[in-house]
Amino acid sequence: MNTTSKIKRMIGVAAGVFWMLTAAHSIAQTARTITLEDAIEMSLKNSKQLKLSQSNVDLAGLNIRQIKENQLPSLSISGSYLRVNTPNINLKIKQGGNDSTGGSTTPAVHQAMYGMASASLPIFSGFRFKYGLESAHYLEQAAKLDAEYDRDAVIQNTIAACSNLYKAKKSVDLVSENLLRERQRVEDFTNRERNGILARNDLMKAKLQESNVELALLDAENDFKVTAINVNLLLGLPENTAILADSSSFLNLKEEGKAGDWEQTALTHRKDFAANGIRQKAADTDIKVAKADFYPNVALTAGYVALNIPGVAMIPNAVNAGIGIRYDVGSLWKSSSKIAEARTKVYQLKTNEEILLDRIHLDINTAYYNYVLSKRKIDVYAKAVEQANENYRITKNKYENSLVTTTELLDADVAQVQSRINYESAKADAIVAYKKLEQAAGVIN
């Protein structure tokens, strides 16, 4: 290789390095680096799912308010003004008063006016109010637990999304680095081929490798863009916000502990399991609400009537007060279906509890062994990186001494890059696996 060719090659390599460093510096300066803690806080604040869950809690609170308002006094007011025609009245009985001609007199009535007001205050409703309010409070607690369960899911989704963002960025960095090396190799092979010391077939293999890496980089960059959009949506940021996951969030791994301990933790902390237990209490109370139909309803009542029939009568202050009792005898045979329905709901919830116990057992063990596997993969991939680096070094030395083919050199290069990508992905996957284990136990934070 002559001096001019060496200088050109050095300039080309330097330009490539400068371009890579400039691009990396530009991204680092414009992109926002976010930690897992910040990402979780932002996603919880902007999650549409959590806003929907909170509306269910609000509805449960309004149901309690409605039940309480039903125990407040009711007051109704009505009034009417009536125009009356002059009907022909032929009374068969004698009237007390006669006119001057000896005939009976009937007053002429052309209009009537009246106003009424009535009030009622429930005193006893067969314990319907007591048990209905108790059931509503249970359902409100269950709705809050559902919201917390959804909150855990949002946290896990955020962690998984940030993990994907971290892996996507690492893939872009590593493939970009590899592409720079491939371009340098193509340039080196081109000079060798011109000087007649390299077969053209080997140059074509190097160029094909370069094209494959370029395609891999395009895929990696596309994955990174899509992942970034997903993270921005989760965090409530504008779609075009440049964002990076903090790499320090994917370094610290915790001990896996014992699967049995995690399962016991889940039984006391899983929100869906606790919510099902609360709903069982509400269903038991609903049975008592259904049985309330067997009792009478008692209420304090009061009323006021004002009546004015011009020429006949005026009653300005007819007031009444007392105690009203109402009992529906038909409830003795109509309430059985309501009670049976309430008991069926209790049975469904108890059966669902058994299903949840099986699900918790499976969730914990699946998440536990996935985390154990993830930690072991990190160790294996770390060794694979060392082996791939050493393999590439040896293969490159052999190639320079014409002991191996170009294909073997390119294969060693690919294996080295892939091992590094696998190692970085394994670290991120392990964090996600541990958080999944925490979510399965109901203690993710």
Phi, psi and omega in degrees: 000127182282172184296321180298317180296320179296319180295316179298319180296317179297320179296318180296317179296317180298320179296319179296317178298316180299318180296317180296314181294321179295316179296317180295318179295321180296316180296317182296326183280325184270331183282150178263120178271127186234137177277166178298320181298314179295320180297317180296316180300317181291321181292323177294325181288326188251003183293124176289328178296320179290326176296321176294319178297321179294327177295327176293323175296318179297320178296321178295321177294323177293328177296320175298318180297320179296319179297317179295321180293333178293342178269356177283156179300142175257141182223127178232142181231136178217156178201155181212150171237124187241134170262132185240136176281181178257095184282156172278117183243120177243095182277135179273352177251157183280140177276159181286333184245144178239155175273187184293339180269359179096355179273163179283151181251132176242123182297143178275119181247120180244348182204158178210144180224139176209154175224143183225146173222134179224145181226149180214137179233112181297134177253314182216129180231037178067033181065012180297318180294315183299308183284329176296319178292321178297316178296320180296323177295320177298316181293328176294318177298319179296321179296322178294321178293323176299319179295321178292324177296318176296325179297318177299320180294322178295319179299313181297318179297322179294317179297316180297321179294317178294325176297316178297323178295318178297314181294321180296318180292321178296321178297317178299315182297313184290320179291323176297317178298319179293322180296321177299320179291323179294321179294322178295321179294318179299319180295319179295317180293326179297317179294321179293320180294323178294325181274002175076018180253007179217138179290144180297330179299321178293324176296319179296323177297318179295319179293322176297320177298319179298317179296319179297320179292322176299318177296320178297324178293319178300316178297317181296317179294322178294317177299321180295318180296314180296317179296320179296320178298317179299317179295317179299321178295319179295324184270354181077026180262159175302147187300326185269012179292127176280122187220144178229148177273135180293121184294334181293342180287349185243029183251324187270121177249146181252162178291146184281340181069210180242143182298322180298320178294320178297322181293320177295322176298320181297322182294336180257349185235347180293125184289324180292325178291317178294320179297321178296321177296320178294320179294330175297318177297319178296320180293321176299321179291326179297332175297318179293325177295319179296324180286347180296340178295342180284349183255154178283162174256131181238137181210149170281134181233152177208151181209161178217135181228133172236126185230136178220114174242100184307130179084354181237302184203154173221120179239100187272344190210057175276110184244140176222153178206150180175196179242129180252137179236131178228132179221126179265105181297330181297342179296340179297329178244353179268341187272350184298322180292323178296317180294318179297321178297317179296320179292325177295322177296322177298316179297318179298318182291324177293321176294322178295329176297318177296321177297318180295323178298316177295320181294319179297317179301316180290316181301314182296311183293321178297312180294323182296309184287334173293323178291318177301317178297319180298319179295320179292325178297323179300314179298316181295315181292328177296318176294323180296323178297314179299316181294319180293320178296316180293321179297319179294319180298314181294316181297320179295318177297318178295322180296319180294338177257016176059037180258343177228165181275168176297322179302317180295322177296315181294322177297319178295324178295314179297316180298323180295313180295316182296323179295322179291320177296316179299321181295314179296320179294322181296322179296316179292319180296327180294320178296316179297320180296320179293319178294327175295323176295319176296319178297317180297330179270355178078021183235021178291142181211000000 
